[in-house]
Amino acid sequence: MLVYPGITQLDMTGPQEVFSKARGVNVQLYWKDLDPVASASGLQLIPNCTFEDETPIDLLCIPGGPGQV
């Protein structure tokens, strides 16, 4: 899942919760670095992968929010 400054937290954590319940699914939070990312409401999200990581991605979820622009 992509996280970014200004993300709507529920748009990320809702799907993340569903994906994490599926067998064999490993949900990763991607951002350009591993520093905490503030959601639109100020909640700090902590990415665990960067764009430089070579972790294979089968599905990339890009949640909504004012930061997507």
Legacy VTK file of the C-alpha trace (Angstrom):
# vtk DataFile Version 3.0
C-alpha trace
ASCII
DATASET POLYDATA
POINTS 69 float
0.000 0.000 0.000
1.251 3.462 -0.836
1.319 6.014 1.991
1.963 9.711 1.447
1.581 12.996 3.360
-2.061 14.027 3.561
-3.441 10.523 3.009
-6.939 9.862 4.356
-6.115 7.355 7.071
-9.345 5.356 6.760
-8.841 4.964 2.990
-5.571 3.172 3.831
-6.382 1.279 7.011
-9.760 -0.064 5.826
-8.344 -1.961 2.834
-5.182 -2.804 4.811
-7.317 -4.555 7.429
-9.138 -6.586 4.760
-5.955 -7.513 2.855
-4.174 -8.538 6.061
-6.860 -11.161 6.795
-6.217 -13.056 3.538
-3.989 -16.120 3.772
-0.531 -15.683 2.354
-0.864 -11.914 1.965
1.935 -9.733 3.264
0.861 -6.081 3.386
3.682 -3.552 3.068
3.480 0.225 3.462
5.570 1.990 0.792
6.956 5.511 0.754
10.126 7.165 -0.543
11.818 6.693 2.854
11.072 5.041 6.200
10.300 8.266 8.093
6.793 8.559 9.599
4.195 10.008 7.222
1.421 12.265 8.574
-2.121 11.534 7.428
-4.598 14.357 6.763
-5.702 14.129 10.413
-2.122 14.085 11.728
-1.919 10.352 12.485
1.654 9.178 11.921
1.958 6.153 9.616
5.247 4.283 9.525
6.253 2.835 6.134
8.172 -0.450 6.132
9.314 -0.403 2.484
10.765 2.193 0.146
10.607 2.534 -3.632
14.197 1.266 -3.721
13.260 -2.095 -2.136
13.067 -5.003 -4.522
10.093 -6.639 -2.839
7.801 -8.095 -5.522
4.398 -6.382 -5.679
1.317 -8.247 -6.878
-1.153 -5.487 -6.075
-0.533 -1.810 -5.320
-3.301 0.024 -3.467
-3.185 3.813 -3.654
-5.594 5.189 -1.051
-7.322 8.560 -1.394
-6.885 11.841 0.376
-5.888 15.421 -0.295
-2.207 14.437 -0.512
-2.726 12.314 -3.631
-2.472 15.320 -5.910
LINES 1 70
69 0 1 2 3 4 5 6 7 8 9 10 11 12 13 14 15 16 17 18 19 20 21 22 23 24 25 26 27 28 29 30 31 32 33 34 35 36 37 38 39 40 41 42 43 44 45 46 47 48 49 50 51 52 53 54 55 56 57 58 59 60 61 62 63 64 65 66 67 68
